[in-house]
C-alpha cells in the first residue's frame, strides 16, 4: 500500500524514514505515490556517529512490483557510447542535505544503509513533492 501525501497548496510532504539507526543492508521505505508530480526533494538528516557514512538509493515503479533504480551515465572515450551506472548516493559526514530528483513515474521508494555499523549513527528522510 502506498503512503498518503499531506498537501499544502502545490507542495506535498511525507516522512520517508523516521530518524533511526541503520543496518548494513538496504532497507526500502514504503512505496510513495507521486502521480502527477514532477519535482522531488529528499531532505536527509544524517548523524555519522562513529561509522564511515551511509548510502541512499532511489527506485521508481509504475506498478509497485517492478522497481527500477535511478541511474546516471558517462560517455565512453571518444563519446560513441553511454555507459549507465546505478546511482548509490553516499553521505560521509553528519549533515542536513537536500537531494533534488526529477520525477516521471507513478511510485517511488528510498532505501538506506550504513556503510558499517558503529554507535551513534542515524538517518531521517523527508520528501517534498510538487508539480511545477
N, C-alpha and C positions, 0 to 999 in steps of 0.2 A: 504494500500500500504506500503511495507517495505521501510525503508530508504536505500539509496545507500551508500556504503562504499567508502572512499578515500584511495587509496593504495599507499604505499611507500615500494618497494621490497615485502617482505613477511608480513609486518606489515600494518594493516588497522586500521584507527582511525575514530571514529564517535562521534559526540556530542549527547549524550543520553538525557541530560537535561541541558538547558541553566541555568545560575545562576538566581534563582528566589526564592521568598518566598514559603513556604509550607503551605498546609491546613492540617486539622486533618483527612482527608480521603485519602486513597491511590490514587495516580494519575499515571496511567501507561504511559510509553513512547510509541512512535510508535514502531511497530514491526521492528526488525533488522534482516536482512538476514545474517546468519552466516554459510551457507552451505559451506562445505569444510574446515572449521577452526576447530581446536581442543583446542585452548587456548584463554582465555578471561581474561582481567584485567579491572576492573572498577576503574577509577580514580575519587574519590569522594572528593569534597571540601565543607566542612560543616562549616558554621558560626552559632554558638549556639545562639547568642543574649541573650535574657532573657528567652528562652524556656528550657525545660528539655531534648531536643535532638530530634532525628528523627529516623525513621525506613525505611529500604530498603528491598524489596523482589524482587527476580528474578524468572521469569517464562519462560518456554520453550514450543515450539509447532512444529508440523510437517505441520500444515495446516492453521495457523493463526486464527483458530476458537476455537479449544480446547487447553487451556493453562494449564500447569502443573507446580506447584510451586516447586522450589528447596527444597530438604529435607535432613535431616540427621537422624541418628538413634542412639539409646543407647540399649545395651544388657540388658535384664531383669536380675533380681537376679538369679544366677545360670547359666546365659548365654544360656538359652534354646530357647529364642525368641528375636527378634529385634523389638523395638518399634520405628516407624518412626514419625518424627515431621517436620512440615512445617517450613522452616527457615525464620525468620524475623531478619535481621541484624539491630542492634541498635547502633547508634552513640550518645554518651552523651556529648561530648565536642567538641569545634571547632578544626578542624584538616583537613589535606590533607592526605588521605589514599589510599592504593591500595588493592583491593579485588580480588584475583585470583580465577577464576572459570573454571574448565574443561568443554569442550563442546562436545556434540554428537548429537545435534539437528539441525534442519534447520532454526528455527527462535527463537528469544528471545525478551523479553522486561523487563524493570526495572520499578518498581513502588516505589514511595517515599511518606512519610507523616510525618508531625510534631507530636510529642507526645502530645504537647499542643501548643497553639498559643500565642506568645508574640512578642515583637518588635525585629527587627534586626536579625531574623533567616532566613538563605538562604542555598541552596544546588545547586551544579552543579555536573554533572556526565559525564565523557567521557569514552568511551570504546576503548581499543586497542585489536585487534583480529588478531590471526596469526595461521599458521599451522606449528607445529614443528615436 
